[in-house]
């Protein structure tokens, strides 16, 4: 039975190491080298299961150095991100391991007593009880980290590659406190649960709080910049609408003038041909895309013009009469961002592959919007962008999704067979 419990303890140590590896992988990208990935998994149990006891300065320093080297060697990312990972997870791991080990020991000695004479009579029972307690606490530790991972996953994904250097520095300065507290309590404090346990708990809480703080700062900045970007786009399209109204009025007058000139006799054949050509161009402008929504017309015409400048084949089949309930800002957010992303992606392709298809119509009780474009690369497995401006990038799809959810809709994206497809589905109010 003891052998079975030992085996279970061994598996739980590996489970704990794997969970912590996945937590770090959620926060940072693993290096692509297969040998390094294998080494990261194999060295995990040694590092993540380390226990540092009171008055154990070498243990503190060696585990800290181990954390630094582990993250530096096996993970990719900016230096400030790696430093944050050390400041967040080192105190938490050490505190959790200390609490598990110390609580288990206190429970064991509380059950068997401190009298060494009793050990000779109940050796098997004592070993079995010790192994059982140890295994149970390892199970609790693995469950704790699994629960923590599930709770913190969304926050870690939010902050990855989104904070500026200055913001990372602010977060890291605040995270120094739990690391210092762990060092202080382990090296200077006596082994008294009434003192050590609250400090360890505070270190864990502070470390996880640092992740929440970073996510909060990131979301606040994203919201601020996103709102600013949307306001600028909305103002731009309103200006375009005013400009096009003025141009349309001028074109209308020109068309009438040309009709008068065309009806007159006495002009040369060359002049007559010029009049016909100008008249056709004006008619082309007047017929130039109508969606059923005046504001959306401006956006589509603007994106068509940009696509034409980049030699991109732009095809649109849009019937947006049912979308009158959607506010202008949200129309700009959905179509503007979707088409901007498609144009940007298409511009990187050979001219023969540059194709954008935009569709929108009411299907039963749903307003369905789809933008499709050719693409060379699949979406990254970790959902991260390859753009240099990693902070500002991501607003587009995030804002599209937010606008769709505002009307109880949803936004989905997928990359398959060399095509990138963005689809928005919004229920039409009855």
PLY file of the C-alpha trace (Angstrom):
ply
format ascii 1.0
element vertex 430
property float x
property float y
property float z
element edge 429
property int vertex1
property int vertex2
end_header
0.00 0.00 0.00
2.85 2.33 0.85
4.42 1.57 -2.54
1.17 2.52 -4.26
1.03 5.79 -2.33
4.66 6.50 -3.23
3.82 5.96 -6.90
0.83 8.26 -6.58
3.03 10.90 -4.91
5.49 10.61 -7.78
2.72 11.13 -10.32
1.32 14.06 -8.37
4.74 15.74 -8.35
4.84 15.41 -12.12
1.27 16.61 -12.41
2.11 19.68 -10.36
5.14 20.38 -12.55
3.12 20.03 -15.76
0.38 22.37 -14.47
2.94 25.02 -13.51
4.64 24.62 -16.89
1.28 25.23 -18.60
0.69 28.26 -16.38
4.01 29.74 -17.44
3.26 28.82 -21.06
0.01 30.80 -20.79
2.03 33.79 -19.61
5.05 33.37 -21.92
5.69 31.60 -25.22
7.82 28.44 -25.08
10.89 28.39 -27.31
10.32 26.49 -30.54
13.37 24.25 -30.15
12.08 20.72 -29.44
15.09 19.78 -27.29
14.54 22.82 -25.08
10.85 22.00 -24.76
11.65 18.46 -23.61
14.28 19.79 -21.20
11.75 22.28 -19.79
9.27 19.50 -19.04
11.89 17.15 -17.56
13.44 19.78 -15.28
10.08 21.05 -14.08
9.58 18.56 -11.20
12.97 19.42 -9.69
12.23 23.14 -9.68
8.49 23.35 -9.02
8.48 20.82 -6.17
11.36 22.44 -4.30
10.73 23.18 -0.62
12.60 25.93 1.20
12.61 25.71 5.01
13.17 28.33 7.67
16.70 29.72 8.02
17.61 28.16 4.65
19.30 30.98 2.77
21.08 28.67 0.26
17.71 27.09 -0.55
16.20 30.52 -1.20
19.03 31.60 -3.47
19.31 28.34 -5.40
15.58 28.12 -6.11
15.50 31.78 -7.14
18.42 31.24 -9.49
16.71 28.11 -10.80
13.52 30.08 -11.59
15.46 32.80 -13.36
17.44 30.35 -15.50
14.37 28.21 -16.22
12.35 31.12 -17.57
15.30 32.72 -19.38
16.34 29.52 -21.16
13.04 27.84 -21.98
10.69 30.76 -22.68
10.51 33.62 -25.16
9.45 37.18 -24.41
10.63 40.59 -23.38
12.93 40.87 -20.37
10.30 42.71 -18.35
7.78 39.96 -19.03
10.24 37.31 -17.86
11.06 39.33 -14.76
7.35 39.61 -14.02
6.98 35.83 -14.38
9.75 35.31 -11.81
8.30 37.87 -9.38
4.80 36.39 -9.71
5.42 32.66 -9.65
8.58 32.25 -7.57
7.06 33.56 -4.29
3.78 31.73 -4.96
5.43 28.37 -5.70
7.77 28.60 -2.70
4.94 29.69 -0.39
2.58 26.92 -1.55
5.28 24.24 -1.25
6.23 25.46 2.22
2.62 25.47 3.40
1.97 21.99 2.01
5.12 20.49 3.53
4.88 22.23 6.90
1.16 21.62 7.36
1.61 17.95 6.49
4.46 17.60 8.99
2.52 19.33 11.75
-0.48 17.13 11.10
1.67 13.97 11.17
3.39 14.81 14.45
0.08 15.90 15.91
-1.38 12.45 15.17
1.57 10.23 16.20
3.02 12.44 18.90
6.59 13.46 19.42
7.59 10.44 21.49
10.23 8.57 19.56
9.73 5.37 21.61
6.42 4.78 19.90
8.10 4.59 16.47
9.61 1.15 17.14
6.23 -0.49 17.80
4.21 1.02 14.94
6.80 1.46 12.23
4.53 0.37 9.37
1.56 2.36 10.65
3.73 5.44 11.04
5.23 5.08 7.58
1.81 4.48 6.09
0.34 7.51 7.86
3.28 9.69 6.82
3.00 8.59 3.20
-0.77 9.00 3.19
-0.61 12.53 4.61
2.16 13.45 2.18
0.18 12.14 -0.80
-3.02 13.90 0.26
-1.29 17.23 0.59
0.40 16.80 -2.79
-3.05 16.20 -4.25
-4.34 19.38 -2.61
-1.37 21.29 -4.04
-2.05 20.06 -7.59
-5.74 20.94 -7.23
-4.79 24.39 -5.96
-2.60 25.12 -8.98
-5.14 23.69 -11.39
-7.85 25.92 -9.93
-5.48 28.91 -9.97
-4.64 28.28 -13.62
-8.29 28.15 -14.61
-9.03 31.37 -12.71
-5.99 33.32 -13.89
-5.86 32.11 -17.49
-8.01 34.89 -18.95
-6.07 37.57 -17.09
-2.70 36.25 -18.22
-3.86 36.16 -21.84
-5.08 39.75 -21.57
-1.77 41.20 -20.43
0.58 39.23 -22.67
2.41 41.60 -25.03
-0.01 44.45 -24.34
1.72 46.51 -21.68
4.37 49.11 -22.37
7.78 48.96 -20.70
6.76 51.63 -18.20
3.63 49.72 -17.19
5.60 46.50 -16.78
7.99 48.36 -14.49
5.12 49.59 -12.31
3.72 46.07 -11.99
7.16 44.60 -11.23
7.89 47.17 -8.51
4.65 46.20 -6.79
5.45 42.51 -7.15
8.77 42.86 -5.35
6.84 42.89 -2.05
5.76 39.21 -2.05
9.24 38.08 -3.11
10.85 40.04 -0.29
8.26 38.81 2.20
8.98 35.17 1.34
12.73 35.75 1.72
12.21 37.52 5.04
9.90 34.96 6.61
12.02 32.00 5.52
15.39 33.40 6.55
14.65 35.53 9.58
11.43 34.30 11.17
11.10 31.32 13.52
9.13 28.27 12.52
5.91 29.46 14.06
2.75 28.81 12.05
1.05 31.87 13.48
3.74 34.03 11.82
4.80 32.08 8.75
1.40 31.01 7.42
-0.17 34.48 7.11
2.96 35.78 5.36
2.91 32.87 2.89
-0.78 33.43 2.26
-0.19 37.14 1.70
2.63 36.35 -0.74
0.36 34.08 -2.78
-2.45 36.61 -2.74
-0.09 39.45 -3.72
1.42 37.45 -6.58
-1.96 36.61 -8.06
-3.11 40.16 -7.39
-0.20 41.37 -9.53
-1.59 39.42 -12.48
-5.03 40.95 -11.94
-3.47 44.41 -11.65
-1.56 44.00 -14.91
-4.73 42.79 -16.65
-6.67 45.75 -15.25
-4.06 48.25 -16.48
-3.95 46.55 -19.88
-7.74 46.62 -20.28
-7.91 50.24 -19.17
-5.31 51.28 -21.72
-6.88 49.19 -24.45
-10.28 50.71 -23.73
-8.87 54.24 -23.77
-6.92 53.81 -26.99
-9.71 51.81 -28.59
-12.30 54.48 -27.81
-10.00 57.16 -29.16
-9.45 55.18 -32.34
-13.19 54.64 -32.82
-13.96 58.33 -32.28
-11.34 59.28 -34.87
-12.78 56.81 -37.37
-16.32 58.01 -36.77
-15.28 61.64 -37.26
-13.43 60.62 -40.41
-16.49 58.95 -41.92
-18.73 61.85 -40.98
-16.31 64.17 -42.76
-16.32 61.83 -45.75
-20.11 61.86 -45.74
-20.18 65.67 -45.80
-17.54 65.74 -48.52
-19.35 63.21 -50.66
-22.61 65.08 -50.28
-20.89 68.19 -51.58
-19.23 66.26 -54.43
-22.51 64.57 -55.31
-24.16 67.98 -55.57
-21.39 69.22 -57.85
-21.61 66.06 -59.98
-25.35 66.49 -60.26
-24.92 70.04 -61.56
-22.16 68.93 -63.91
-24.38 66.18 -65.26
-27.10 68.70 -66.03
-24.58 71.00 -67.71
-23.26 68.15 -69.81
-26.78 67.22 -70.90
-27.29 70.80 -72.04
-23.97 70.81 -73.89
-24.73 67.47 -75.45
-28.05 68.77 -76.76
-26.38 71.72 -78.42
-25.18 71.51 -81.97
-22.04 72.83 -83.45
-19.42 71.18 -81.26
-16.75 68.92 -82.70
-16.83 65.11 -82.55
-13.93 65.13 -80.10
-15.80 67.41 -77.72
-18.89 65.22 -78.07
-16.92 62.13 -77.15
-15.45 63.90 -74.11
-18.93 64.89 -72.99
-20.15 61.30 -73.27
-17.11 60.02 -71.34
-17.57 62.53 -68.55
-21.28 61.73 -68.39
-20.53 58.00 -68.04
-18.00 58.63 -65.26
-20.55 60.68 -63.34
-23.14 57.96 -63.71
-20.61 55.42 -62.47
-20.04 57.54 -59.38
-23.73 57.90 -58.72
-24.18 54.14 -58.96
-21.14 53.50 -56.84
-22.23 51.29 -54.04
-25.52 51.45 -52.24
-26.09 49.18 -49.25
-29.36 50.53 -47.91
-27.52 52.48 -45.19
-26.11 55.88 -46.10
-23.35 55.77 -43.48
-22.28 52.28 -44.55
-22.22 53.47 -48.18
-19.49 55.92 -47.22
-17.43 53.22 -45.53
-17.75 50.75 -48.40
-16.87 53.34 -51.02
-13.87 54.45 -48.97
-12.58 50.89 -48.56
-13.21 50.12 -52.24
-11.13 53.14 -53.18
-8.28 52.02 -50.90
-8.47 48.48 -52.26
-8.40 49.75 -55.85
-5.29 51.81 -55.08
-3.55 48.62 -53.90
-4.75 46.56 -56.89
-7.02 44.45 -54.69
-10.11 42.85 -56.19
-12.91 43.99 -53.88
-16.32 42.32 -54.23
-19.25 43.34 -52.08
-22.80 42.03 -51.86
-24.34 43.98 -49.01
-28.00 44.52 -48.19
-28.08 46.41 -44.93
-31.65 47.64 -44.79
-32.25 45.41 -41.77
-29.31 46.97 -39.93
-30.92 50.34 -39.25
-30.99 49.55 -35.49
-27.18 49.46 -35.36
-25.53 52.73 -34.36
-23.15 54.48 -36.75
-20.19 53.97 -34.40
-20.78 50.22 -34.34
-21.22 50.06 -38.12
-17.89 51.82 -38.44
-16.32 49.48 -35.91
-17.51 46.29 -37.57
-17.05 47.10 -41.25
-14.17 49.55 -40.90
-11.96 47.26 -38.84
-12.88 44.11 -40.76
-12.13 45.67 -44.14
-8.98 47.43 -42.92
-7.60 44.11 -41.70
-8.54 42.44 -44.99
-6.90 45.19 -47.06
-3.75 45.08 -44.95
-3.50 41.29 -45.28
-4.23 41.36 -49.02
-1.59 44.01 -49.65
1.07 41.50 -48.53
0.03 38.97 -51.19
0.96 38.69 -54.85
-1.37 40.77 -56.97
-3.05 37.69 -58.46
-4.12 36.53 -54.98
-5.53 39.84 -53.75
-9.22 39.27 -53.26
-11.66 40.55 -50.65
-15.29 39.48 -50.46
-17.71 41.31 -48.19
-21.25 40.07 -47.70
-24.09 41.20 -45.48
-27.76 40.37 -45.48
-30.62 39.34 -43.31
-31.06 35.57 -43.01
-34.27 34.79 -41.17
-33.98 36.69 -37.88
-30.23 37.23 -38.07
-28.14 39.92 -39.68
-25.11 38.07 -41.04
-21.91 39.91 -41.97
-18.96 38.07 -43.51
-15.60 39.41 -44.71
-13.25 36.97 -46.42
-9.75 37.49 -47.79
-6.86 35.37 -48.97
-3.97 34.99 -46.54
-0.55 33.38 -46.64
-0.38 32.31 -43.00
-2.68 30.53 -40.61
-3.65 32.17 -37.36
-0.92 31.66 -34.70
-1.71 28.87 -32.28
-1.31 31.22 -29.33
-3.51 33.91 -30.95
-0.72 36.47 -30.91
0.04 38.89 -33.68
3.21 39.11 -35.71
2.88 42.87 -36.02
5.46 45.11 -34.44
2.77 47.28 -32.87
1.50 44.56 -30.58
-0.29 46.90 -28.21
-2.53 48.63 -30.70
-3.05 45.53 -32.79
-5.90 43.46 -31.53
-8.21 46.39 -31.02
-9.84 45.61 -34.36
-11.28 42.17 -33.73
-11.78 42.86 -30.03
-13.83 45.96 -30.86
-15.80 44.11 -33.54
-16.63 41.42 -31.01
-17.60 44.06 -28.43
-19.91 45.83 -30.91
-21.55 42.53 -31.88
-22.10 41.54 -28.24
-23.68 44.93 -27.62
-26.61 43.71 -29.76
-26.51 40.15 -28.34
-24.57 39.00 -31.37
-21.29 37.20 -31.79
-18.11 37.44 -33.82
-16.06 34.48 -35.04
-12.78 34.32 -36.94
-11.07 31.40 -38.60
-8.18 30.79 -40.92
-8.41 27.78 -43.20
-7.09 26.73 -46.59
-5.36 30.05 -47.21
-8.41 32.15 -46.38
-9.21 34.33 -43.42
-12.91 34.59 -42.63
-14.53 36.97 -40.18
-18.22 36.49 -39.50
-20.59 38.56 -37.38
-24.11 37.42 -36.52
-26.53 39.83 -34.87
-30.19 39.07 -34.09
-32.60 41.51 -35.72
-35.05 43.02 -33.22
-38.64 42.06 -33.84
0 1
1 2
2 3
3 4
4 5
5 6
6 7
7 8
8 9
9 10
10 11
11 12
12 13
13 14
14 15
15 16
16 17
17 18
18 19
19 20
20 21
21 22
22 23
23 24
24 25
25 26
26 27
27 28
28 29
29 30
30 31
31 32
32 33
33 34
34 35
35 36
36 37
37 38
38 39
39 40
40 41
41 42
42 43
43 44
44 45
45 46
46 47
47 48
48 49
49 50
50 51
51 52
52 53
53 54
54 55
55 56
56 57
57 58
58 59
59 60
60 61
61 62
62 63
63 64
64 65
65 66
66 67
67 68
68 69
69 70
70 71
71 72
72 73
73 74
74 75
75 76
76 77
77 78
78 79
79 80
80 81
81 82
82 83
83 84
84 85
85 86
86 87
87 88
88 89
89 90
90 91
91 92
92 93
93 94
94 95
95 96
96 97
97 98
98 99
99 100
100 101
101 102
102 103
103 104
104 105
105 106
106 107
107 108
108 109
109 110
110 111
111 112
112 113
113 114
114 115
115 116
116 117
117 118
118 119
119 120
120 121
121 122
122 123
123 124
124 125
125 126
126 127
127 128
128 129
129 130
130 131
131 132
132 133
133 134
134 135
135 136
136 137
137 138
138 139
139 140
140 141
141 142
142 143
143 144
144 145
145 146
146 147
147 148
148 149
149 150
150 151
151 152
152 153
153 154
154 155
155 156
156 157
157 158
158 159
159 160
160 161
161 162
162 163
163 164
164 165
165 166
166 167
167 168
168 169
169 170
170 171
171 172
172 173
173 174
174 175
175 176
176 177
177 178
178 179
179 180
180 181
181 182
182 183
183 184
184 185
185 186
186 187
187 188
188 189
189 190
190 191
191 192
192 193
193 194
194 195
195 196
196 197
197 198
198 199
199 200
200 201
201 202
202 203
203 204
204 205
205 206
206 207
207 208
208 209
209 210
210 211
211 212
212 213
213 214
214 215
215 216
216 217
217 218
218 219
219 220
220 221
221 222
222 223
223 224
224 225
225 226
226 227
227 228
228 229
229 230
230 231
231 232
232 233
233 234
234 235
235 236
236 237
237 238
238 239
239 240
240 241
241 242
242 243
243 244
244 245
245 246
246 247
247 248
248 249
249 250
250 251
251 252
252 253
253 254
254 255
255 256
256 257
257 258
258 259
259 260
260 261
261 262
262 263
263 264
264 265
265 266
266 267
267 268
268 269
269 270
270 271
271 272
272 273
273 274
274 275
275 276
276 277
277 278
278 279
279 280
280 281
281 282
282 283
283 284
284 285
285 286
286 287
287 288
288 289
289 290
290 291
291 292
292 293
293 294
294 295
295 296
296 297
297 298
298 299
299 300
300 301
301 302
302 303
303 304
304 305
305 306
306 307
307 308
308 309
309 310
310 311
311 312
312 313
313 314
314 315
315 316
316 317
317 318
318 319
319 320
320 321
321 322
322 323
323 324
324 325
325 326
326 327
327 328
328 329
329 330
330 331
331 332
332 333
333 334
334 335
335 336
336 337
337 338
338 339
339 340
340 341
341 342
342 343
343 344
344 345
345 346
346 347
347 348
348 349
349 350
350 351
351 352
352 353
353 354
354 355
355 356
356 357
357 358
358 359
359 360
360 361
361 362
362 363
363 364
364 365
365 366
366 367
367 368
368 369
369 370
370 371
371 372
372 373
373 374
374 375
375 376
376 377
377 378
378 379
379 380
380 381
381 382
382 383
383 384
384 385
385 386
386 387
387 388
388 389
389 390
390 391
391 392
392 393
393 394
394 395
395 396
396 397
397 398
398 399
399 400
400 401
401 402
402 403
403 404
404 405
405 406
406 407
407 408
408 409
409 410
410 411
411 412
412 413
413 414
414 415
415 416
416 417
417 418
418 419
419 420
420 421
421 422
422 423
423 424
424 425
425 426
426 427
427 428
428 429
